[in-house]
Amino acid sequence: EAGVAQSPRYKIIEKRQSVAFWCNPISGHATLYWYQQILGQGPKLLIQFQNNGVVDDSQLPKDRFSAERLKGVDSTLKIQPAKLEDSAVYLCASSLNGPGLNTEAFFGQGTRLTVV
Amino acid sequence: GNSVTQMEGPVTLSEEAFLTINCTYTATGYPSLFWYVQYPGEGLQLLLKATKADDKGSNKGFEATYRKETTSFHLEKGSVQVSDSAVYFCALTESNQGGKLIFGQGTELSVKP
């Protein structure tokens, strides 16, 4: 079974530029998550989708971050404009979760973003 | 709100030593508890989990017991190997949170031959 795919693996941009990350979850997984992992810290949830609807985006800095999940499958996370403090690893995860059902989340390898 | 606190790293051990990584949590309800591992250059992988009090999760020689009275979920292994060198994350999720994970800050383990 293919895992969660993310691209690119690495990205270096200048501050105030824009950047986009792509995630393809495991086939059939209804729930998709984007986490931000700053160096030396644990991952923090940015946004959670159930199919193509947003379940939780309370920690997403909406003035600069946006995310969408096309047709309930692939997802894109965008930052515009980037700030130095956005340097982090962006992790995508997916799970089978449904109403009343909590199942294991599977993580991609992440995209390491460096803002200079 | 809910939170997870882990012991600070890095932890450096010799091969075959006993490992304990402490984890305590704060939660408003009855969370499920997890340990994830991140090997160098790889993504997060679920190591073990426990879904209710007194449950013991185990995998690859690692164990952790869900202790509600002390709100703890300490990770242990009797004899570590060089290949166990990684960053370990304790995490929780509540049943009404749709699977959202709250992570501790991670503990780096380095095992020397």
Interface residues (C-beta under 8 A of the other chain):
Chain A: G3 V4 T31 Y33 Y35 G40 Q41 G42 P43 K44 L45 Q48 Q50 V55 D56 L91 A93 S95 N97 N102 T103 E104 A105 F107 G108 Q109 G110
Chain B: V4 S32 Y36 G41 E42 G43 L44 Q45 L46 K49 F89 A91 T93 S95 Q97 G98 G99 K100 L101 I102 F103 G104 Q105 G106
